Amino acid sequence: MASTEFDRERKLVTSYLFSPLALAAIRLLIALYVLVVLIFTLIREATVTNEAESYLSYFTNLTYIGICAYFFASGVQTFLYSRNTKEGEAQYPLQQWPRFLRYLHVLLLSTIVTYPILVTIVYWVLLASSSTFKTPYTAWSNISKHALNAVFGLFEILLTNVGPLPWIDMPVTVVLLGGYLGVAYITYATQGIYTYSFLDPKKQGKLLAAYIIGIAVGQCIIFLIVTGIIHLRQRVTKRKVVEAQKTHGGR
């Protein structure tokens, strides 16, 4: 069912710094880079390390796929909005899609501005080692997946007009994290490996529960901080947003 109320201010497809066309180009370039990283690392794991069967068992890779999906989807929607604006129609297709699909797009946004930050913190605090930058490949792969991932999320938080995250998405993203635990332990049952060492109950003992609870709490804190930053950015850039709308023909 179409809705004239969804994103009436076109926040999902505009920026106070870039024209809609430029924003679309940036989003699609990010999506293309992430896709190249995903394909290259998957091919390498299939042909060199023989670890391709566990590729989708890593939360890092799953969140990276989410980043790719979001930037492709948002890039296309922004491009179509840019084209429609030139034709005198300040709309984009997502506004006319069923409510469920619109919510999924917003939920995907909520994941790509919070999960990458969580992944980056957990990696550099708990998982990084001397092998992180051992070879040019591992350095590039780890920088792409454990540093640039957060940069891509910060781009959406700081440099676009996206609004505050829906509060319902905070418990939803925590539930999704809980679902990943199932993936991790299914992987151990079927492949005999723990995707992350801190999930091994034999090694961690009672610390395992602390890690799980800590990550869930960390996700909530990150969600709150991101929402607060978006509110602050909206206040600081309010005048620029109005000027950009006049300049680029948004209504």
N, C-alpha and C positions, 0 to 999 in steps of 0.2 A: 504494500500500500504506500503510495507516494505521500510525502509530507512537505508542506511549505514552511514548516517550523524548524526543520533540521538545518542547523548551521546557517541561520538567516544572515549572519554577518560574514559568511564565507571565510571563517577563520582557518579552516582546514586546508584551504588552497591559496592562501595569501601570506605575504610577509611585509613587514614594515620597511625592509631594506631592499627587497628584490621585486621586480615585476613578476606577475604570474608566470610569464613565459620563462624568465630566468630561473625562478624557483622550480619550475617543472624540469628544466634542464639539469639543475643541480641535483635534484632528487633522483632523476633517472641515471645520472652519472654515478652517484653513490650506489644505486641498485646494480649498475653494470659492474662496478668494481667488486662489490660484495659477491656477485654471481661468479666472477672470474676466480676469486679466492676460493669459493665453495667448490667449483668444478676442478680447479687445479689441485687442491688439497685432497679431494676425493679420489681423483685419478692417481695421485701419488700414493695414497694409502692402499689403493687397489693393486698397483703394479710394483711398488717398492717395499713397503712395510707389511703388506698383506693384512691390513687392519680395517679394510673397508666395511666388513660386516658389522662392526661396532660403531661406525661413523655417526649414525643417527641416535646412538645411545648417550652421546655427550651433550650435556645441557648447553655448552658453549656453541656447538654446531647447530643445535635446534634454535637457539636465540639468534644466531647469525642468519639462519634461513628466514626467521621472522623479520629481521632487518631488511633482507632482500625483498621479501614479499611486500612489506609496508612501503618501501621507497618506490618500488615499481608501481604499486597500486596508487599511491598518493601522487607520484609523478605523472601518471596517465590522467588522473582526475584533474590535476592542476593544469596540465596541457589543454585538456578539453575545456576547462573553465576559461583559460586564456583565449582560446579560439572563439568560444561563445560570447565572451565579453566584447571582442572586436565586432561581432555580428549583432551587438545590442542586447544580448541575453546573458545576464550575470548569474548563470546557473551552471551546475555540473552534474553529471549522471548520477552520482551517489545520492544526491538529494531526492531522486525519484525512485530509488531502489527500496525493496521491502525493509521494514524496521529492523529485522534480524540481521540483515547484511550491513546495514548502517552501524548497528551496535558492534558487530564483529570488527569493522574497520576501526572504530574508536578504541575497542579493546586491544586490537593489534598495536595501535599507537601507544596505549598505556604500557604494553609490554616492552616496546622498543625504546622507551625513554626511562625505564626502570631496570629491567633485567640486565642490559649490558653494563650498567653501573655496578650492579650486584656481582656479575660475572668478573668484572675487572678487579673489584676489591677482593673477592675470594681468591682469584688466581694469584695476584701479587702478594697477598698476605699468607696464603696457605700452600699454594702449589708451585710457585715459581722456584726454579733451581738453577744450578750452574749450566744446565743444558738448554735453558731458555733461549740464549743467544749463541749456542755452540756453533751453528752453521748459518750461512746466509738464508737458507730456507727456513729453519726454525725461527730465526730472528724475524723474518718477514711475516711468517704465519702467526707468530705470537703477538707481534705488534698489530697486525690486522685484526685478529680475533680478540685480543685482550687489552687493546688500547684504542684503536680507531673505532671499535664498536661503540665505546662510550662517547667518543667524539661525534659520531653520527647521531647518537641520541641527543647530545647537547645541542647539536645544530637545530633539531626540531624544537627543543625547549627554549633556546635563546634567540634564534634568528627567524622564526616564523611567527605567525599569529595564532597558533593552536591555543585553545582555551584550556582552563584547568581540567584535570582528569576527573571523570565521574567517580564519586566516592564508592560506588558499587564495585568498581574495578579493583580496589585494594583487596577485599577478601577474595575476589575471583582470581587475582594473580597469585595470592598465597595458596589457594586451592590448586592452581595449576602447578605450582612448585611442589606441592604434596604429591600430585600425580606423577611428577618426574621421579620421585623416589621409587614408585612402582616400576618405571622404566629401568632405573638403575639396578634394582634387585632382580628383575626379570633377566637383564643382561648377565648378571652374575650366575643366575640359575641355568641359563642357556649357553653361555660362553665362558664361564669360569673366571671372569674378570670384574673388578670393581672400577667403574669409570673414574671415580675419584677416591683417593686413598682414605679420606676422612669419613667415607661411608662404610668402611670395613669394621663391623662390630667386634671382630676378634682383636684388631689392633687398637681400636679406640675405646672399647669398653663403655663405661658410663659417659665418656666424652661425646659419644655419638649423638645421644639425645640433646646434649648441649649445642652441638654443631647444628643439628636440624632446627631446634628452636631458635638459635641465634640467627640463622639464615632467614627464617620466617619473620622474625622481629626486624632484621635488617631490611628486608623487603618493604615492610610497613614504614620504616623510618625513611627509606629512600623515596617511597611514594609520597610521603608527607612533604619531604624537602623539595621534590620536583614540583609538586602542586604549589608550594609556597613560592618557589622561584618563578613559576609561570604567572602567578598573581602579581608578583613584583615587576616582572617584565611588562605586563599589561599596563601597570600604572606608569612606568617610566616611558613607555613608547606610545602612549595613548595619542599624543599629538601627531607623531610620525605616522601612525596607522591611518589617521584621518587624511593626512597629506598624501599618503601613498594611494589611498582609495580615489582621491580626486585626480591624481596624476595618471593612474593606470586604468581609470574608468570603472572601478568596482563600485557596487552600490550596496 
